[in-house]
Amino acid sequence: MSLDLIAHDVVLADPQRVVCSAWEKAWTLPPRQTVSEWADANRIIAKGAGAEPGEWRTARNPILREIMDCLSDHSPIRIVDFMKSAQIGATEIGINWTGYVVDRGSDSMIVAQPVKDLARSWVLSKFDPAVLEMPELRAKFATDNTLEKHFPGGTLWAIWANSSNQLRQRTARYIFMDEVDEYPKDLGGQGPADQQLEARASSYGDRGKVYRACTPTIAGASAIEAGYQAGDMCVYVVQCPECGGEQTLDVERLQPDGTFACEVSGCVIHEHHKDTMLAERGFGGTAYWKPTNPAADPYHRSFHAWAAYAPLGLGPSWKDLADAKAEADRDPNKMAGFYNLKLGLPFEGERQQQDSEEVAKLAEPGVHRGIVPPGGLVLTAGVDFQHDRAEVQVIATGRGQRRWIVDYAVIDLDPTILETYDALDGYLKGTWRTAKGIEMGISAAALDGGNWTETVAQFVKKAVGNSGSNRMIETPLGFIKQAVYLVRGRAEKKSDRAVYRPAKTEVNHREKTVARSIGVWGVGTSVLKHMVYGWLTAALGAKDEAEREGADENLSVRMLRFPGGRGDEVHDPLNPDPGALPARYFKGLTVEYFDQDAGAWIKPKGARNEELDTVVYAIWASLAPAVKADVIRDSQWAALEEQYHPVSHGLFDQPSDFRETSAVAPAPVVPAKPMHAPVVSPRSAGIAARDGWGF
């Protein structure tokens, strides 16, 4: 049986109406809406995904409202930093913001976690369960890929911040960085990962938005602390339920019984008043976020909240916090955790550190950079690679494990291109003149491949074959052996020795196995940094004692000595002293500090430490198997002294032993240059070049 259709059976749509409707829909902006309004209207907390499943209510955790609303499309705010205690709602802000962006089809978005496993976990355990509770939002995703989800208007990427490839391959208008303190401080030689991620939104100009949330870690090295201090530094102000006095909930006023002492009138504030106290202005309450940094960029908001501000029943009680504070006071080992997880503050423990200006005073006038001083018998070098250069430090080692800084150079190259390494190779093959005019070559060099391990490994393989093998280099006295090592600092917070033999396999900075590994030796950086700082402390102590007693200091007891050149008290950028180390050298040498409580060496955010790294590698090279300066026999030292620092006797002079290292031979006004000078950029010559230190 057939069905015959006639024209009047089919109602055709008016094509003009269809086109106009589609046109109107395409050009109609979504209604103005804040992130908190969207969350209140749409967000459902899945069972098992939160302490209180069901409809989201911003009023339940009112401190989050203003932070969320700064992320709204119509808000002019571009950067939001939230420094907070654990489990206070910062990640929920990120989930709400992500849903808001997807639902409105605003643009592409990046959600960054420290490592890949956490990126997957965020999607599978936090975001996807939230989406499943909102069918309309779920329907907007065209794909069900875990880490890359397409929706009308853009793409949502979940990435990991320890991969430079992940950062380079994405551009997005919106960026959510979770647990930013766990990101690499220097990724791919391009600087901190969080700053690289922020740049991913730069092409959007004023329309781009960045939200960083984190529980802080160590003071001075915390990315979220730096972000908070750069913003307007908001604190949450509440009113005393008894006297109405405005104040913040400060831990200093938290009492052992779990009450707060009112800052204004001394009233006793009980926790059952908390929900009323936290309700914000305009929403039935009186509390508000108060900026405390008037000098901040007006488009950069930053907020701090600790566990005392958690809603009643959704966090530790005030009594729990008082008990945790008392426990931390009794056990210093728990203080860092209390600061980070409960107070939401970076912790500053006892430090081992040095003052760069005081250390700079250890430089010895009359001892010139580029000349090997008396007592220096073996030259070794440490090399550190950056994204556009290699920095090299040459030291001399003598009897008693005493060492002298001989030279420092900055050599322009591209660490990813082997053909640009010729200048570095020429520098390492160079020679340095002693005060007697005898040329010395480098016996061992340690190169830290860092983010460019593969290319640096190719350089080492081309030079010596396997890492730690020798090559012959020419000096005016003949050929000498030079060992070249590919090295990497040990990741352990506390290494127990300086030299670690290479593993059979090697991985790069992305934790991928490097094919045909030539052997990467391990550097016990913690041991060697403690050694360097200990030497500096002893030298400063001896110098101060000599000054107090009005006596001449015995320089021969110093374990690490620095050239002072002309002895200028103030560095003159227009007439720099080529025989001295520039001021920045000592800043870089002393920039790190050892946090006793964290048990780790800390480099402040954005600081440069190549001077410390390279001296550590150079010292390591002097202890490596090719040299083993710590076990050189007396007869071997004597032979080196006769070769490089021969003693000339007058007709009536008594023979003397040159093993005394305190005497400084007269140095020429202009120090000798290495026989093979490095090729540097036209604006530079050695270390001075790149930082205004040109000769």
Secondary structure as the mmCIF struct_conf table of DSSP 4:
data_model
#
loop_
_struct_conf.conf_type_id
_struct_conf.id
_struct_conf.beg_label_comp_id
_struct_conf.beg_label_asym_id
_struct_conf.beg_label_seq_id
_struct_conf.end_label_comp_id
_struct_conf.end_label_asym_id
_struct_conf.end_label_seq_id
HELX_RH_3T_P HELX_RH_3T_P1 ALA A 7 ASP A 9
BEND BEND1 VAL A 10 VAL A 10
HELX_RH_AL_P HELX_RH_AL_P1 PRO A 15 TRP A 27
HELX_LH_PP_P HELX_LH_PP_P1 THR A 28 ARG A 32
HELX_RH_AL_P HELX_RH_AL_P2 VAL A 35 ASN A 42
STRN STRN1 ILE A 44 ILE A 45
HELX_LH_PP_P HELX_LH_PP_P2 ALA A 46 ALA A 46
TURN_TY1_P TURN_TY1_P1 LYS A 47 GLY A 48
BEND BEND2 ALA A 49 GLU A 52
STRN STRN2 GLY A 54 GLU A 55
HELX_RH_3T_P HELX_RH_3T_P2 THR A 58 ARG A 60
BEND BEND3 ASN A 61 ASN A 61
TURN_TY1_P TURN_TY1_P2 PRO A 62 ILE A 63
HELX_RH_AL_P HELX_RH_AL_P3 LEU A 64 ASP A 69
TURN_TY1_P TURN_TY1_P3 CYS A 70 LEU A 71
BEND BEND4 SER A 72 SER A 72
TURN_TY1_P TURN_TY1_P4 ASP A 73 HIS A 74
STRN STRN3 ILE A 79 LYS A 84
TURN_TY1_P TURN_TY1_P5 ALA A 86 GLN A 87
BEND BEND5 ILE A 88 GLY A 89
HELX_RH_AL_P HELX_RH_AL_P4 ALA A 90 ARG A 104
TURN_TY1_P TURN_TY1_P6 GLY A 105 GLY A 105
STRN STRN4 MET A 109 GLN A 113
BEND BEND6 PRO A 114 VAL A 115
HELX_RH_AL_P HELX_RH_AL_P5 LYS A 116 TRP A 122
HELX_RH_PI_P HELX_RH_PI_P1 VAL A 123 PHE A 127
HELX_RH_AL_P HELX_RH_AL_P6 ASP A 128 LEU A 132
TURN_TY1_P TURN_TY1_P7 GLU A 133 GLU A 133
HELX_RH_AL_P HELX_RH_AL_P7 PRO A 135 ARG A 138
TURN_TY1_P TURN_TY1_P8 ALA A 139 LYS A 140
BEND BEND7 ALA A 142 ALA A 142
BEND BEND8 THR A 146 LEU A 147
STRN STRN5 GLU A 148 PHE A 151
TURN_TY1_P TURN_TY1_P9 PRO A 152 GLY A 153
STRN STRN6 GLY A 154 TRP A 160
TURN_TY1_P TURN_TY1_P10 ALA A 161 ASN A 162
HELX_RH_AL_P HELX_RH_AL_P8 SER A 164 ARG A 168
TURN_TY1_P TURN_TY1_P11 GLN A 169 GLN A 169
BEND BEND9 ARG A 173 ARG A 173
STRN STRN7 TYR A 174 ASP A 178
BEND BEND10 GLU A 179 GLU A 179
HELX_RH_3T_P HELX_RH_3T_P3 VAL A 180 GLU A 182
BEND BEND11 TYR A 183 TYR A 183
BEND BEND12 LYS A 185 LEU A 187
TURN_TY1_P TURN_TY1_P12 GLY A 188 GLY A 189
BEND BEND13 GLN A 190 GLY A 191
HELX_RH_AL_P HELX_RH_AL_P9 ALA A 193 ALA A 199
TURN_TY1_P TURN_TY1_P13 ARG A 200 ALA A 201
HELX_RH_3T_P HELX_RH_3T_P4 SER A 202 ARG A 207
STRN STRN8 LYS A 209 CYS A 214
STRN STRN9 ILE A 218 ILE A 218
TURN_TY1_P TURN_TY1_P14 ALA A 219 ALA A 221
HELX_RH_AL_P HELX_RH_AL_P10 ALA A 223 ALA A 230
TURN_TY1_P TURN_TY1_P15 GLY A 231 ASP A 232
STRN STRN10 CYS A 234 CYS A 234
STRN STRN11 VAL A 235 GLN A 239
TURN_TY1_P TURN_TY1_P16 PRO A 241 CYS A 243
STRN STRN12 GLU A 246 GLN A 247
HELX_RH_3T_P HELX_RH_3T_P5 VAL A 251 ARG A 253
STRN STRN13 LEU A 254 LEU A 254
TURN_TY1_P TURN_TY1_P17 PRO A 256 ASP A 257
BEND BEND14 GLY A 258 GLY A 258
STRN STRN14 PHE A 260 ALA A 261
TURN_TY1_P TURN_TY1_P18 GLU A 263 SER A 265
HELX_LH_PP_P HELX_LH_PP_P3 CYS A 267 CYS A 267
STRN STRN15 VAL A 268 ILE A 269
HELX_LH_PP_P HELX_LH_PP_P4 HIS A 270 HIS A 270
HELX_RH_3T_P HELX_RH_3T_P6 GLU A 271 HIS A 273
HELX_RH_AL_P HELX_RH_AL_P11 LYS A 274 LEU A 278
HELX_LH_PP_P HELX_LH_PP_P5 ALA A 279 ALA A 279
STRN STRN16 GLU A 280 ARG A 281
TURN_TY1_P TURN_TY1_P19 GLY A 282 GLY A 284
STRN STRN17 GLY A 285 GLY A 285
STRN STRN18 ALA A 287 ALA A 287
STRN STRN19 TYR A 288 LYS A 290
TURN_TY1_P TURN_TY1_P20 PRO A 294 ALA A 295
BEND BEND15 ALA A 296 ALA A 296
TURN_TY1_P TURN_TY1_P21 PRO A 298 TYR A 299
STRN STRN20 HIS A 300 ALA A 305
HELX_RH_3T_P HELX_RH_3T_P7 ALA A 307 TYR A 309
BEND BEND16 ALA A 310 ALA A 310
HELX_LH_PP_P HELX_LH_PP_P6 PRO A 311 PRO A 311
TURN_TY1_P TURN_TY1_P22 LEU A 312 GLY A 313
BEND BEND17 LEU A 314 GLY A 315
HELX_RH_AL_P HELX_RH_AL_P12 TRP A 318 ARG A 330
HELX_RH_3T_P HELX_RH_3T_P8 PRO A 332 LYS A 334
HELX_RH_AL_P HELX_RH_AL_P13 MET A 335 GLY A 337
HELX_RH_PI_P HELX_RH_PI_P2 PHE A 338 LEU A 343
STRN STRN21 PHE A 347 PHE A 347
STRN STRN22 ARG A 351 GLN A 352
HELX_RH_AL_P HELX_RH_AL_P14 SER A 356 ALA A 360
TURN_TY1_P TURN_TY1_P23 LYS A 361 LEU A 362
STRN STRN23 ALA A 363 GLU A 364
TURN_TY1_P TURN_TY1_P24 PRO A 365 GLY A 366
TURN_TY1_P TURN_TY1_P25 ARG A 369 GLY A 370
STRN STRN24 ILE A 371 VAL A 372
HELX_LH_PP_P HELX_LH_PP_P7 PRO A 373 PRO A 373
TURN_TY1_P TURN_TY1_P26 PRO A 374 GLY A 375
STRN STRN25 VAL A 378 GLN A 386
TURN_TY1_P TURN_TY1_P27 HIS A 387 ASP A 388
STRN STRN26 ARG A 389 THR A 397
HELX_RH_3T_P HELX_RH_3T_P9 ARG A 399 GLN A 401
STRN STRN27 ARG A 403 ASP A 412
TURN_TY1_P TURN_TY1_P28 PRO A 415 THR A 416
HELX_RH_3T_P HELX_RH_3T_P10 LEU A 418 TYR A 421
HELX_RH_AL_P HELX_RH_AL_P15 ASP A 422 LEU A 428
TURN_TY1_P TURN_TY1_P29 LYS A 429 LYS A 429
STRN STRN28 THR A 431 THR A 434
TURN_TY1_P TURN_TY1_P30 ALA A 435 LYS A 436
BEND BEND18 GLY A 437 GLY A 437
STRN STRN29 GLU A 439 ASP A 448
HELX_RH_3T_P HELX_RH_3T_P11 GLY A 450 TRP A 452
HELX_RH_AL_P HELX_RH_AL_P16 THR A 453 VAL A 464
BEND BEND19 GLY A 465 ASN A 466
TURN_TY1_P TURN_TY1_P31 SER A 467 GLY A 468
STRN STRN30 ASN A 470 THR A 475
TURN_TY1_P TURN_TY1_P32 PRO A 476 LEU A 477
STRN STRN31 GLY A 478 GLY A 489
BEND BEND20 GLU A 492 LYS A 494
BEND BEND21 ASP A 496 ASP A 496
BEND BEND22 ALA A 498 ALA A 498
STRN STRN32 VAL A 499 TYR A 500
HELX_LH_PP_P HELX_LH_PP_P8 ARG A 501 ALA A 503
BEND BEND23 LYS A 504 THR A 505
STRN STRN33 VAL A 507 VAL A 507
TURN_TY1_P TURN_TY1_P33 HIS A 509 ARG A 510
BEND BEND24 GLU A 511 GLU A 511
HELX_LH_PP_P HELX_LH_PP_P9 LYS A 512 LYS A 512
STRN STRN34 THR A 513 THR A 513
HELX_LH_PP_P HELX_LH_PP_P10 VAL A 514 VAL A 514
TURN_TY1_P TURN_TY1_P34 ALA A 515 ARG A 516
STRN STRN35 TRP A 521 VAL A 523
HELX_RH_AL_P HELX_RH_AL_P17 THR A 525 GLU A 549
TURN_TY1_P TURN_TY1_P35 GLY A 550 GLY A 550
HELX_RH_3T_P HELX_RH_3T_P12 LEU A 555 VAL A 557
BEND BEND25 MET A 559 MET A 559
STRN STRN36 LEU A 560 PRO A 563
STRN STRN37 GLY A 564 GLY A 564
TURN_TY1_P TURN_TY1_P36 GLY A 565 ARG A 566
BEND BEND26 GLU A 569 VAL A 570
TURN_TY1_P TURN_TY1_P37 PRO A 573 LEU A 574
BEND BEND27 ASN A 575 ASN A 575
TURN_TY1_P TURN_TY1_P38 PRO A 578 GLY A 579
STRN STRN38 ALA A 580 ALA A 580
HELX_RH_AL_P HELX_RH_AL_P18 ALA A 583 THR A 590
STRN STRN39 TYR A 593 ASP A 595
TURN_TY1_P TURN_TY1_P39 GLN A 596 GLY A 599
STRN STRN40 ALA A 600 ILE A 602
TURN_TY1_P TURN_TY1_P40 LYS A 605 GLY A 606
HELX_RH_AL_P HELX_RH_AL_P19 GLU A 610 LEU A 623
BEND BEND28 ALA A 624 ALA A 624
TURN_TY1_P TURN_TY1_P41 PRO A 625 VAL A 627
HELX_RH_3T_P HELX_RH_3T_P13 ALA A 629 VAL A 631
HELX_RH_AL_P HELX_RH_AL_P20 ASP A 634 TYR A 644
BEND BEND29 HIS A 645 HIS A 645
HELX_LH_PP_P HELX_LH_PP_P11 PRO A 646 GLY A 650
TURN_TY1_P TURN_TY1_P42 LEU A 651 PHE A 652
HELX_LH_PP_P HELX_LH_PP_P12 ASP A 653 PRO A 655
TURN_TY1_P TURN_TY1_P43 PHE A 658 ARG A 659
BEND BEND30 VAL A 669 VAL A 670
HELX_LH_PP_P HELX_LH_PP_P13 PRO A 671 PRO A 674
BEND BEND31 MET A 675 HIS A 676
HELX_LH_PP_P HELX_LH_PP_P14 ALA A 677 VAL A 679
TURN_TY1_P TURN_TY1_P44 PRO A 682 ARG A 683
BEND BEND32 ALA A 685 ALA A 685
HELX_RH_3T_P HELX_RH_3T_P14 GLY A 686 ASP A 691
TURN_TY1_P TURN_TY1_P45 GLY A 692 GLY A 692
#
